[in-house]
Amino acid sequence: MKIAVLIARILLGLIFIVFSLNFFFNFIPMPKPVMSEKAQAFSGGLYGSGYFFQYLKIIELISGLAILFNRYTAFFLLVLFPVSVNIFLFHSILAPAGVPIAATIIILHLFLCFAYRKYYSSLFTAVPTL
């Protein structure tokens, strides 16, 4: 199990690091995917905000580095979970061409959340005591 967690952690961390750095430096030329009108509207709105993708990619970079180097991993898995879910939903509903990488991200993420589940037990306390 430890080796599987290590491999999943490295893969997920690298995915977020590489794609966030590629956003800023464009070292992997990526062809513009064919997207539906709804997908273009969604992406256009996020890009049009002027800040969203820069903020998102900085969060992905910091979180990816922390996961890769195993620092505050459980916390950064929680930070990235909404990002992974949105990547998966966007590609499965609006832009199906990216489903393989989106499915990989969500599977790795869920596997790591399961592996680090003992760190989340206190979050699911129904009535916390002080």
C-alpha positions as CSV (number, residue, x, y, z in Angstrom):
1,M,0.0,0.0,0.0
2,K,2.8,2.4,0.8
3,I,4.3,2.1,-2.7
4,A,0.9,2.6,-4.3
5,V,0.3,5.7,-2.2
6,L,3.8,7.0,-3.1
7,I,3.2,6.4,-6.8
8,A,-0.2,8.0,-6.7
9,R,1.1,11.0,-4.7
10,I,4.0,11.6,-7.1
11,L,1.7,11.3,-10.2
12,L,-1.0,13.6,-8.8
13,G,1.6,16.1,-7.6
14,L,3.4,16.1,-11.0
15,I,0.1,16.4,-13.0
16,F,-0.8,19.6,-11.0
17,I,2.7,21.0,-11.1
18,V,3.3,20.4,-14.8
19,F,-0.1,21.7,-16.0
20,S,0.0,24.8,-13.7
21,L,3.6,25.7,-14.9
22,N,2.5,25.1,-18.5
23,F,-0.3,27.7,-18.0
24,F,2.4,30.3,-17.2
25,F,5.2,29.3,-19.4
26,N,3.5,27.3,-22.2
27,F,6.3,24.8,-22.6
28,I,3.9,22.0,-23.8
29,P,2.2,23.2,-26.9
30,M,-1.4,22.1,-26.5
31,P,-3.8,22.2,-29.5
32,K,-7.0,24.0,-28.7
33,P,-9.5,21.2,-28.1
34,V,-12.9,21.1,-29.9
35,M,-15.4,22.2,-27.3
36,S,-19.1,22.6,-27.3
37,E,-20.7,26.0,-27.2
38,K,-21.4,25.6,-23.4
39,A,-17.8,24.5,-22.7
40,Q,-16.5,27.6,-24.6
41,A,-18.9,29.8,-22.7
42,F,-17.8,28.3,-19.4
43,S,-14.1,28.6,-20.2
44,G,-14.6,32.1,-21.6
45,G,-16.3,33.3,-18.5
46,L,-13.5,32.0,-16.3
47,Y,-10.7,33.4,-18.5
48,G,-12.7,36.6,-19.0
49,S,-12.7,37.3,-15.2
50,G,-9.1,38.2,-15.6
51,Y,-7.9,36.6,-12.3
52,F,-9.5,33.2,-11.9
53,F,-7.1,31.0,-13.8
54,Q,-4.0,32.7,-12.4
55,Y,-5.3,32.2,-8.9
56,L,-6.3,28.6,-9.7
57,K,-2.9,27.7,-11.2
58,I,-1.0,29.2,-8.3
59,I,-3.1,27.1,-5.9
60,E,-2.5,24.0,-8.1
61,L,1.3,24.7,-8.1
62,I,1.6,25.1,-4.3
63,S,-0.7,22.1,-3.6
64,G,1.1,20.0,-6.2
65,L,4.5,20.7,-4.7
66,A,3.2,20.0,-1.2
67,I,1.7,16.7,-2.3
68,L,4.8,15.8,-4.2
69,F,7.1,16.5,-1.3
70,N,4.6,15.0,1.2
71,R,4.1,18.1,3.3
72,Y,0.6,18.8,4.7
73,T,-0.6,16.2,2.2
74,A,-4.0,15.6,3.7
75,F,-4.7,19.3,3.9
76,F,-3.7,20.0,0.3
77,L,-5.7,17.0,-0.9
78,L,-8.7,18.8,0.6
79,V,-7.7,22.1,-1.0
80,L,-7.5,20.4,-4.4
81,F,-10.5,18.2,-4.2
82,P,-13.0,20.8,-5.6
83,V,-10.5,21.5,-8.4
84,S,-10.3,17.8,-9.3
85,V,-14.1,17.4,-9.2
86,N,-14.6,20.4,-11.5
87,I,-11.9,19.1,-13.9
88,F,-13.7,15.8,-14.0
89,L,-17.2,17.3,-14.4
90,F,-16.1,19.8,-17.0
91,H,-14.6,17.1,-19.2
92,S,-17.3,14.5,-18.6
93,I,-20.2,16.9,-19.3
94,L,-18.8,19.7,-21.5
95,A,-15.6,18.6,-23.2
96,P,-15.4,14.8,-23.4
97,A,-12.0,14.7,-25.2
98,G,-10.3,15.3,-21.9
99,V,-12.1,12.5,-19.9
100,P,-9.0,10.2,-19.7
101,I,-6.8,12.7,-17.9
102,A,-9.8,13.9,-15.8
103,A,-10.6,10.4,-14.8
104,T,-7.0,9.7,-13.9
105,I,-6.9,12.8,-11.7
106,I,-10.1,12.0,-9.9
107,I,-9.1,8.3,-9.3
108,L,-5.7,9.3,-8.0
109,H,-7.3,11.9,-5.8
110,L,-9.9,9.6,-4.3
111,F,-7.3,6.9,-3.8
112,L,-5.1,9.3,-1.8
113,C,-8.0,10.6,0.2
114,F,-8.8,7.0,1.1
115,A,-5.2,6.4,2.0
116,Y,-5.1,9.5,4.2
117,R,-8.5,8.9,5.7
118,K,-7.3,8.7,9.3
119,Y,-6.3,12.4,9.1
120,Y,-9.9,13.3,8.2
121,S,-11.7,11.5,11.0
122,S,-12.0,14.5,13.2
123,L,-13.7,16.5,10.4
124,F,-16.6,14.1,10.5
125,T,-17.4,14.5,14.2
126,A,-21.1,15.3,14.4
127,V,-21.0,17.2,17.6
128,P,-17.5,18.6,18.3
129,T,-16.5,19.4,21.9
130,L,-14.2,22.2,22.9
